[in-house]
Amino acid sequence: MNNEVHTNRLESEIAGWNSKEDRLKKLFKSSSSLENSLLKEKLRFYESILLKYKNTNQLDERTALQIIRNERNTLIKKIYPDRFRQYFYKLLSKFVVERINAQKESREELKSNQLLADNLERAGFKDAYNKVDRYMRLGQDKFTVPISYYLNEHDQMNHSLHFIKNEQGHYDFKGFNSNLHHQNANNENRQYYFNVDEVKAFNSEQAYELLSGRAVLTAGTWKQLDFNQKGVDSNYQLKEFHESYGFNIEKSVSELFLKTSDQSEINSLIDSLKEGRREAVTLTKEGKECKVYIEANPQNKCLNIYNENLRKVTIESLFRVKRDVPLKLQSSLKSQDNKVKSKCRKI
């Protein structure tokens, strides 16, 4: 399939020139200078094709370029019958072509490196560019750059950034593999490979959230790793919950008894939850405050709530009246307490 695409690419350019040549012949068929002008224009076209595709690795294109190279030499002899002029043209052409080629290569390299830097920044690896640049200077066809750091005393993230040299001799960022090592009793490890398409949707921070089991909202769809299923590539399957699934995070947050009523703070909280983060909030009800952690749970269309010990709880359990003492006794004790306070005030 790739060979077909590349062959069609070169064939398309040649077909375009042939069509242009036919139109010019019909348009200027009575011109005496037409043939010589067309030959010179055709020579320039051949030179540009040879320059443009000189680094191709495709066999069909290399064969086509050899034919064009022979045709170019035939044209030079036809346009410049004198051998000295042929030699002068080739010498001048080589000098000009090399200069143009050097300038073009420099521009393309700068453009390619900037694109690579932008892709790395978007993926959350902005600080890795200098390290990547050192690898690029080695000129290998492909290479992998390791990135490792701790997020807290228990969680360590290890990334492997993958790069491959393209046909133009520049490097493309092909994706990254992320491994989350959680230092608990089981020393749990989870990993996932984000391919070139997924790199556009997820960054390194979101990779951590996904590997931690949380859901991330991207392009209007909630996505979450399924740790019970793997595909043929040994990657965890991605569960998707589209807008039509019915999870409304704004509504879920509004149903919490948040202490804050500042809408900008609430909006920031919602945005953070959409990124897959677990956020600390304070809930208040009937004068009682509770500090908890919350995270999005699109599959169950709700928010997961954890206490300060990161144990899953419910709103009801947080604000439930304790049953250790019977309600009537609680009321009696409260009445007695009020009487004591009343006497104290009189004294």
N, C-alpha and C positions, 0 to 999 in steps of 0.2 A: 504493500500500500504506500509506504514512504517513497519507494523508488518511483512509483507512478506520479506522485505529487511533484517530486523534484523534476522528473522528465517533462511533465506538463508545464512546469514553471519556465523552463528554457524554451520549450517548443512554442509556448504562448508568445514569448518575446520575439522569436524569429518569425512566427506567423504574423505578428503585428507589423513588423518591418516589411514583409512581403506584400501585405495589404496596402501599406503606405506607398510602397514603390509602384504598385500597379495603378493606384490613384494618380500619382504624379505623372506617370507615363501617359495616361489618358488625358490629363489636364494640359500637359505641355508637349503633346506629341509632335508639334511642328517646330519645337525649339531645337536649334543646332547644338546648343551647349548642354542639353538635358543629360545626355549619356555621361559626359565627364563629371557633371555636378552630382548625378546619382551615384557614380562610382566613389567619389570622395565622401559623400554622405554615408554610403554603405560601409566604407572603410572606418569611418568614425564610430558607426554603430557596432561593428565587429570589435573595435578596440575597447569600447565601453563594456561589451558583453564579456570579453576576456578578463577585464579588470574586475568586473562585478562578481564573477563566479570562480575566480582563480583559486579560492580555498575550498571549493566543494570536495566532499569525500564520496559523492555518489558516482558510481561507475558509469551510468548512462550519461550523466552530465559531463564527466571527464572525456568520454568518447566524443560527445557532441562538440566540446571545446577544441579537441584536436582537429576536427574537421573544419571548424571556424578558423582556427589558426592557419591551416593550409590555404583556405579561401582568402584570408587576409593577405598572405604572402603573394598569392596570385594577383590580387587587386593592386598591391604595391607595384608589382612589375608592369601591370597594365597602365597604371596612372603615371608612373615614373619609369619610362623605358630605359633611361640612362642609369647605369649601375652606380655612378657616383651619387646621383640624386636619391637612388634607392637606399644607399648606405647612409646618406645624410638624414633621410627621413626616419630610418630605423633608429639611428643614434639619438636624434632629437626626440622621437616618440618615446624611446626608453627613458630619457631624462625627464620628460614631462610626465609620463605615466608614473614613474617612480615617485616623483614629487607629489603628484595628485594622490597617489596611493598612500603615501606617508601621512599626508594631511587628512585624508579620509579615514585612515586607520586610527589616527589620533582622536578624531572627532567621535568615531564609533566607539572607541574604547572608553572615552570619557562618558558618553551617553550610556553605555552598557554598565559601567561601574556605578553611575548615579542611580540607574534603575535597580541595580542589585542592592545598593545601600538603602533605597526607599523600601524595597521588599523586605529587607531585614528589619528595618525600623517598624514597618507595619506588623511584622510577625513578633515584635517584642525583643528583637536581638540587635538593637542599634549599637550597643557597645561592643558587639562581636566583629564589626566590620574590619578593624585593623588586623585582627587575628586572621580573618578570612583573606584579606589582602596579601598577607605573608604566604598563605597557602597558594594563592593564585599565581604568585611570582615564580613558584616552582614549576609551573607549566604542565602539571599532571592532567590527564584526561578527565579524571574525577577524583574527588576527595571528600572527606568528612571532617567537620570541625566539632570537637566536644566542648560543651558548655555545662558547668556544674555549679550549683549554689544551694545554700540552706535557706528555707523560708521561715523556719522556726527551729526550736531545739529537737523536734521530732521528724520534720518533713524535709527531705532532700530531693531536689529536682535535677535530673541529668538529661541533657538534650544532646542529640547528634544532628548537626545541620549538614544536609547533603547537597553537593554541587557537582555539575557536570559541564564539560566544555562543549559549546555548540559548534556548528559548521563554520561560523565566522571567527572562531578562535576565542570567543568570550565565554564567560561563565554564567550559567543559569542556576538559580536557587530552586531545587527540585522538591524540597519538603524537609520536615524534621521529625525525628523520633523523640518522644518524651517519656521519661521513666520517673515515676514517683516512688521513692523509697521511704516508707513510714517505719520509723524505729519503735515498734511496739513489741509485744511478746512474740508475735509471729514474724517480725521483720518483713512486713508485707511489701510486695513490689507490684506495681501496675505500670504498663506501658502501652503507648499507642503511637502509630505512625500517621502523621498529618501530611497527606500528599499535596502536590502543587495547587490543586483546587481548594483543598481544605485550608491551606495557608491563607487564602484570601478571606476565609470566614473566621478563623480562630488564631489568636496570638498565644504567646507563651504563658501569660497569666491565665487565660481561659483554659489552656491545656491543663494547668494545675487544678482548676476548679472541676473540670470534667473528670480527671483521674481521681479526684476526691469524692466523686459520686454525685456531684451537683449538676444541675441543668443550666445551659447557657442559651440566651435568646439571640439568634442571628438571622438576619433577613426575614424577620417576622415569624420564624419558626423556633420553637424550643427544641434543643437537642441535648441528649443525655446518653452516656455510655451504658451499655448493657453488659455487666460483668459476668453474666451467665451464658452469653453467646458470643462466639467468634466466627469470623468469616474465613474464606479459603486462604486469605493472606495473613491469618493468625491475628488480625486486628479485632478488637471488640466491636460488636455491632453498635451502630448509632440509632437510638430511638428518637423518633421525631414526633412532635406534637404541634400541629399547625394551628393557626388562629381559630379555624372552624372546630377544633377539638373542644374549645370552650373554657380554657383557663384564662381568667382575667386577673392579672396580678394587682392591678390598681384597685379592683374591688376587694381582693383579699386583704390588701394592706389597710384599706379604709375600715375594714371590720375589726381590726385590732384596736385595743384600747391604748393607743400611743400617747405617751405623755406630751410629746411635742404636737403643736397645732400649726407650726410654721410650714406652709405649703412647699417652700423651696427645699427645706430639709426632707420633707416627705418625698418630693420628686427625686432628690439625690439618692435617697434610700431605695426607691423603686429602680432607678437606673443601675445602682450597684447590684441589686438582686438579679436584674436581667443579665449582668455580666457573670453571674454564677457565684457571687460571693455570699458568704455567711456573715450577717451583720448583727452587731450588738444594738439592742434598743431597750428602752424603758417603757413598761406598760403600767398604767394606773387605772384603778377601778375602786370606787367607793373609799377613796383615801388611802388605799393600799398600793404600794409600788413594787414592781417585780422587774429585775434586770434579766433579760433573756437574749438568746440568739435566734435569728430566723433565716430561712433560706427558701427559695422557690421549689415547689413540688408540682410541676405541671401535670404529671401523670395522674395524680390524685386530685388535681385542681384545688390545691390548698397551699398553705405555707407550713413548713416543718418548724416546730418551735422547740428549743432546747433550754434547759436551765443553766445556771452558772457552772455546773459540773458536766455540761454537754450531754445530759440525759434528756431523751425526748419526753416532752410533756404536752399537756393541752391547756388551753385557756381556762377551762373549767377547773382543772386540778390546781391551777395557780391561785385562783381566787375562791376556791371552795371553802366553806366554813368547816373548821376542824371538828371531827366527830368523836374525839377522845373523851370529851365531856358532854353529857346529855344537854340538849338545847335548853330544857327547862332550868337545869342547874346553872348553865351559862347565864341565863336571864336573871336568876336569883342572885348569883354572884355579882353580876353587873349592878343590880339594884342595891345590894349591900354596899358595894364600893361607892356608889353615888351618895348613899347616906353618910358614909364615913367622910367623904369629901365635903359634904354639906356641913357636918359638925366642925370639921377643921376650919372652914371658912368663918363659922360663927365665933369660934375661939379666937 
